[in-house]
Amino acid sequence: MLRSLLIASLAMLTVSCSEDSSTVEGGSSGSSGADANVEDTQTDVVDSGVEGGKDAPEEASSTDVSADTLADTEPETSPPDAEPDVVDAGTGQARCGATPYDWITSPVLGDVLETKQKAPHSVVELGLAVAYFQKEGEFKTKRLPKHGTKAELIRYQTQDRGKLIDATALLTYPSSKGTYPILLILHGTAGFTDKCAPTAGMVGADWGGFEEELGVLAALYASFGYIVVFPDYIGLKSFGSPTGFLHPYLVAEPTAIASLDSVRATKKRLASSSTVPGDVVVIGGSQGGHAAAFVNRYLPHYAPELTIKGSVWDVPPTDLTEQSRAALSVSWENATKNAIAFFATSNEWYASAPGGLSEILLPPLDTEVPASMASECKGTKFDDPTLEKVFTPQVLAAAKEPDFGTFEPWACYMKESSLSSTSVPRLDDIPSMFLLGEKDALVNNTVERAAFQELCAQGLKLVYLECAGATHTKPLVWAFDQTLDFLEDRLNGKPLPADTCLLRAAETCTSQP
């Protein structure tokens, strides 16, 4: 058991794409389904869930069912409040030609529908894990575990395009009584369907040649004094009824909303506990870095009752437009397959392109790619990939134009998921660390350095850190202590450093072995 514990790595947060692969990457192909390898010791059905998909019922069920009958029982559709409140958040919820909708503001958002208890970790176990990491040269840290931890999977209420759906997350917290800040951890690319959910088997994708155990990562952070919530995102559900649609990869709104509702669920779940949730901080890597940036942006619009004190964006593709231009402009790049995944899933989520994915991908790829993404976590393999063999002449021509020219609605899709150009107004003032790796071959650093400067010009409070010699999966590990120091300073009300919004040269990060 200890051996399985010690194979964990903090690189879990970063994208699963290897930097020399020609595959649209996702999570571990070892999971066989939404319930694969979930080692629950106790199942607590709090409420029946709402079946996901575009035609999901608009309200949650209040009918309790047993664990034995859950899989075979259709959820009820009669909620306590038959007509959920709706609000126009003022952010244009009919963007890019999509069908208009309003956000639901029902108090059921964040309700915990079901839990699955997971094995606890002792201080001794976690201390051994830290020692192992340092011995194996993963990272070094000045921190030692202070608390044993408890953990459970939760299925909670969120929404998508104005309809209630459910999502899953891992909740891990100190076993000691007290008040602790919530740490929202946002993961990198894991796949596009339920079976790829990071919490499905408590194991993520292939990160650098071996598989890591999510539970250890969460427990390690919890042992330092955090209540950790690790959402799977919508379309990546580890248990409950099938979602029925692809995870909207790098589409800002649905990921931000579900992540904020996971924080609400954390507060509700621990409301009567001796472990008391405090303010919120955020860490996200790769896709999760993009998610963290948009959690900040959506917070005052969607969940103004929450307080986020600080955020870390690790290797974030914040400018999705320019990242996509770089991936489609010259030759096949490591990020090209990620752009394909965004186009495929945004096409499904917005559903406003007259020709659908055929406007982006040549046949038969326009149908083969989404089918492959729906059937396996590793996605679609491209044989001898070149841009001209994969993409339509129209999109390749558009990629040579600023902001993709007039190639709509696709240019709009990218604009809305790019932090500097989204139409969602900036109302937040959350200090954030912008973390890059000098040798990143997946996220284009030239694009992100420019994005950092543009975002600072727009008034964001950003602290820049670039880890010298770090590839895509290394910055969050090599800057382990620096990221936690940054968040702890924000929680303690310390002023931002004098070099805020200064683009600095790459440096040796303090946790680099």
N, C-alpha and C positions, 0 to 999 in steps of 0.2 A: 504493500500500500504506500509506503514511504517513497518507493521508487517512482510510482506514478505521480506522487506529489512533486517530486523534485525535478521532473522533466519540464515543468512549467517555465515559461519565459515571458518577460514583460513586453517583448515585441509583439504580443498578441494584438495590440491595438492598431497595428499598421496593416496596410492593404495586403491581401494575399497574393497578388500578382507577383510572380517572379520577374525580375527586371530583364530577362532575356526570353520570355515566353511569347508565343504567338497565339495564345488562347484567351478568350474572354473568361477571366478567372472568377471563381467564387470560392466557397468554403470547402471544407473537407468532404471528399466523396465517400468517406467512410460511414456517414450517417445514412441510414436506410429509410428514414421517414421522420415525420414531425415529432414522434415520440421516441426516437432512437436513443437508447442508452441513458434515459433519464432515470437516475438511481434514487428514487424517492423512498423515504422511510415512512412517510405519512402523507396522505392526500386530504386536503381540506377544501371542499367545494363551498365557497362562500356564496356564490350566486351562479346561475347558469349564464354562459356567455352569449355573445351575439355573433352569429356566423358571419365571417368576413366576406368580402367580395363586393362588386359594384351594386348588387341588389340586396345588400345586407339590410335587415330591419332597422328602422330609425330609432328604436328604443331598446334598452336592455331589459332582459327578463328578470323577474324577481323570484323565479321558481327554483328552489333548491333541488338538486338531484344528487344521487350517490355516485361515488367514484366508479362503481361497477357499471352503472347505467349511463354514465356521461357520454361515452362514445357512441351509444346507440340511440340517444335521445335528441330530438330536435329541440332547440331552445325555444322557449316561449317568446312571444312578441308583444305581450301586454305589460308595459312598465308601470312603475308607481306613478310617474307623471306622464300622462298619455301624450302631451304635446310639449316636447322639450323647448326651452327658450332658445331663440336664435338671435344673432346679432350680426350686423355688418361691421366688421372690424375696421373698415376704412382702408383696407389694403387691396381692394380690387379683386374679389374672389371670382372673377370671370376672366382671368388673365389669359392672353394668348389664344383667344377665340374659344376657350373651353366653355362647357355648359355652366351657367351661373349657379352658385350655391351660397348658402350662409353657414357660418360656423354654429354648431350647437353649443349652447352655454348651460346645458342641464347640469345639475349637481352630481349626476352619476359619473361624470368624467373623473377618471382616476380611481373609481371604485375597484376594489380587488375582488375579482370574481372567483378565483380559485388559487390555491397554493399547493406546492409540493415541497416538503421539507427535505433539506440536503444535510449531509454530514457536517458536523462542526469541525473546527480546527483549533488545536491548542496553541498556546504561546510557544511551547517547545517545538512542535511541528513546524511552525512558521519561522522560528529562529533557525532551525535546521535548513529550511528552504533558502533563507537569505544567505546562510553560510555556503550552501551548495552553489548558488548563483555566483558568489564572489570567487569561490574556488575554481569554478569552471570558466571564469573570465567573461561572464555575461555582463556584469556591471559591478560597481562598488557603491556603497552607501554608508552614511554615518548613522542611519536609523536602524533601530532594532524593534521588533514587535513588542507592544505593550499589553495587548489584550488577546484573549482567545476570541473566536468568532463563531457566530451562528449564520446560517444561510437557508434560503428557500427560493424556489422559483415562484413567481407570481404571474397570474393572467389578469390583466386589468383592462378597464374601459378607456378607450380613446375614440377618435373619430377620423374620418377621411372623406373629404369632399361633401361635408354636411350630413354624413350618415354615421351612426355609431358602429364601431367595430371593436374587436378586442386585440390585444397584443400581449407579448410576454417579456419578462425581464428576470434577471437574477438580483436578489436583494440579499446583501451580506452586511452584518453589523457587529459591533463589539458585544461580547457577552456580559461585560461589566455595565452596571447602571451608570447613567449620566446623560448629558446633553452633548451631541456630536454633530458637526456639520455633515451635510449630505454631499457626497462626491458622485456626480453623474459622469460615468465613463461611457464614451461613445466609440464604438469599434470601427475598424476598417472593413474593407470589402470581405464579405463572407459568402456571398452567393445571392440568389434571387428568388428562392422559394422556401417554403416552410422547412424542408428537410435540411436546409443550409443554415438554419438559425444557430448562432454560436452556443446558446444554452441548451440545444437539443440533446447533445451528448456531453455537455460541459467541456467540450473540446472544440477549438476553432479550426481554422484552415491550416494549410501547410505554410508555416512561417519559417523560411530559411532551412528547410530540410527536415524538420521534425514537428510533431504536433504538441501544442501547449494546452494545459488544463486551465480553463477559464476560472474555475472555482478557486484556485490558488492565487491567481492574480487579484481577484476581488478580495479574498481573505487577507492578503498581504496589506493592501491599502486599508482595510477595515481594522487590522491590528494596530495601525498607527493612530487610530482614533477617528475614523470616518464611517458614516453609514453609506455604503456603496450601493448604487443602483446601476445596473448594466442592462439597458434595454436592447432587445433584438431588432427593433424597427418593424414597421408594418410590412407584411409580406414575408416576414421571417419569424414564424410563430412556432415555438417548441412544443406546445401541447394545446389541446382544444380543437375545435372544428377547423377544417382546412380554410386557409385564407381565400384562395380562389383567384388570385392575381399575382403578377410579378412584383417583387419589391421595387418601388420607384427609386432606383439607384441614382444618387446625387441630385434628386429632385428635392428642393429645399424644404418646402412647406410640410409635406407629410412626415418627414423624418423629424423635423423640429417639433411639431405638434405632439407626436407620439412620445418623444423624449421628455417633453415638459409634463405630459400626463403621467409618465413613469415616476416623476418626482412627486406629483400629486398622490399617486398610489402609495409611494413610500411613506408620505406623511399620514395618509389614512391608515395604512397597515400598522404603523407604530404609534397611533394616536393614544392608545391606552397602555403602551408599553413603558417599562422603566428605562428603555433606550429612547431618548427624546431627540427628534430631528431638529437641527438648527438651520442656519443659512446654507446656501448652496454654492458649490464650486464645481467646475467642469473641466474634464480632460478628454480630448478626442484626438485620434490619430488617423491620418490619411482621409478616407471617407469620413471618419469620425471627426477629423479636424474641420472639414467642411461643415459637418453637422453642428459642431460646437459653435462655430461662427454664426450660424443661422439660429441656433437656440437663443443666443444673445439678441439677435435681431427680432425674433418673434416673441420674446418674453413679454414686453410691455403690451403687445397687442393681444396675446392669447392667454397668458397666465400672469397678469400684473400683481397678483397676490404673493407671488414668489419673489425672493431676493437672491440674486446671483452676485456674489462678491468678487469673483475672478474666474478666468477661463484660460485654458492652455489649448492652442491650436497647433497640433503637431503635423508637419508636412501637409498643410491643407491646400487643396485645389480651390482657393477662394474665387479665382477668376476663371470660371468654367468656359467662358467664351474664348479667351485667349489660350487656355490649355487645349481646347478642342481645335483651334486654329493651328496651333503648333503640331498637334497630332495628325492633322490632315493636310498640311501645307507642302511638305518636301518629300518625305519618305515614310515608310511604316516605322512608327515609334513604339516604345514600350507602352505609352499611354493610349495608343490608338484603339486597342481593344476595350479600354475603359470608356472611351468616347462612344464606341459602338454600344456598350451596355447602357450608357445614359440615353442615347437616341432610342434604343429599343424600348426601354421602360418608360421614358417620358412620352413616347408615342402612345403607349397604353394609358398612362395616367391623364394626360391632357385630352387625348382623342380628338384633336382638332385639325390634324393634317389631312387634307382631302385624299391624298394618295397613300397615306400611312407610311410605313417604313420603306416602301418601294421608292420613296423620294430620296432616301439616303443610301440604301444598300441595293446592289444589283441582284437580280434573281439568279439562283434560288435562295440566296442568302437572306433576302427580305423575309422569308418565311422560315428558313432553317435556323436562323440565329435565335429568334424568340422561342422556338420550339425546343431547341437545345438548352437554353437558359431555364426553361420550365421543367426540364427532365433531369438535369444533373447539375451539381454545384460547380463543376469545373468549366462549364460553358461550352463554347464552340471553338473547335480547332480549325485554324485557317491554314490550308496547305500552300506553301510558297507565297505568303501574303505580300501583295503590293497594293498601294492605294487604288490603282486603276482597275485591279481585279475585284475589289471589294465595294468601292463607293461609286455612286452615280456621278456622271460628269457635272451635274448641276451643283451638288454639294462641294465637290472639289473646286469648282470655280468660285463658289461663295466663300470658301475658306481662304481665298486669296484677297478678299475684300475686308475692310475694317468692320468688325462686329458682324461678320457674315452677310454684309450687304442687306439686300431685301429678301433673303431666303427665309420666308416666313411659312409656318409659325415657328420653325426651328430656331431662328435667331432669337425669338422671344423666349423660347424654352431655356436657352442658355443664359440669356440676360437675367431672367428671374431667379436663376440659381447661381448667379455671380454676385458676390456681396457688394461690390462697388457699383453695380448697375441695377439691382433689383428695385422694383417699384414699392416694396415694403418700406415705409419711412423709418429712418433711424431715430428711435426714441430712447434707446439704451445708452448707458454711459459706463459699461462694464470694462474694467481694465483687463487686458488679455495679453498673453505671451504668444508670439508668432515664432514658431520653432521650425527650422529647416535643417536638412542634412547637406553638407557641401557636395557629396558625391551621389546625390539622389539621381537615379536614372529613370524615374517614373514620373514624379511631379516636376514640371519644368521650373527650375529655380529662377531663371531670368524673368519668367512671367510672374512668379510669386514675389520676387523682390520689388518689381514694379507695382504689384498690387498692394504690397505693404505700404509703399510711399503714397499711393493714391488713397488708401483707406485712412492713413494718418492725415492727409490733406482734407479729408471729409470730416475730421474731428474725432476719430476713434483713438482711444488710449492704448497703444500697442508697444510692448517691449519686445525687441528683436533679439533672437538668439539663433546662431547657426553653428552646428557642431562640426568641427573640422574633421574631414575624412569619413563622415557618416554617410552610409547608403540609406535607402528609403526606410528600412525597418529599424534603424539604430538610434535616431535622435531622442526619442522618448526614453529609451533605456539609458543612453549615455548622459542624458540630462535629468535623470531620475530625481536627484536631490534638488537640482535647480528649479524644476517644475513645482515640487512640493514646497520649497522655500517661497516661491512666488505666491502660491495660493495661500499659504499660511500667513504671509505678510498682509495679504488682502483681507483675510478673515480677522486679523488683529488690528486692522485699520491703519497700517503703516502707509506713508506716502509712497507714490511711485518713484522709481529711481530717476535721476536727472537725465539719463540717456533715453527716456521714453520717446518713441518715434524716431530714433536714430538708427539708420541702417549700418550695422557694424560688420567688420570682417569676420570670417569664420574663426572660431576659437576652440581650444580643447575643452570639452564639457567635463564637468567635475566628476561624473560617475563613469566615465570611460575607463574600462579596465586597462 
